[in-house]
Amino acid sequence: MSSSLVLPLAAPFLVRSTPARLDAEILRRARAGDETAISQILETQRAPMLHLAFSILRDRESAEDAAQEIFVRALQKLPSFRGQSEFSTWLYRVALSVCLEKQRAQKRRNQLAPPCDLNENDAPQRDFSRQIETRLALETALDALDENSRIALLLREWHGLSYEEIAQVLRVPVGTVKSRLSKARERFTQIWEAQHGEI
């Protein structure tokens, strides 16, 4: 069985989104309340945070809301950032906290919501494009992973974080990250191959 994830992880709608490194001076000015520096942070970090939010929440509007909240919370906490890790690592930690809170709230709302009947106009079209089919298959495979494995895989394969950065974001040892990723890749590949044949 192949351990490569090149095919599914290279899908066009899941382009890797790696955060830009920020100059220490920009961070110093932002901590001091400089609006220009804060704007630079928002501009350079918005895309990867929005991408992470969408990867977890699977809804554009929810992801947009989460991205706004991520930056509100990050700016509130910015004076406490001391540079002991990369700023992007620290921001991912804030983002992950926001996204998981929203995901849990979504699940609670879904459990409380009454079932609704779909009419024929709401039914999905039978002739999905290949891109949509691939996306749904990816989501199915990701959903089959436990939360810790799914998040580790997203941070590594879609966001390009190193093992060390993921360990800092998740606050676990590097060995734990490697173990989670190994299991996640193996499980993901098993599911993908069951759906589509060998990768």
Protein Blocks (a to p, Z undefined) as FASTA:
>chain_A
ZZbfklmmmpfklcccddddddfklmmmmmnopaklmmmmmmmmmmmmmmmmmmmnopak
lmmmmmmmmmmmmmmmmmmpgolacfklmmmmmmmmmmmmmmmmmmmmmmmpccddddfk
lpccfbdcfklmmmmmmmmmmmmpcfklmmmmmmmmmnopafklmmmmnopafklmmmmm
mmmmmmmmmmmmmmnopZZ
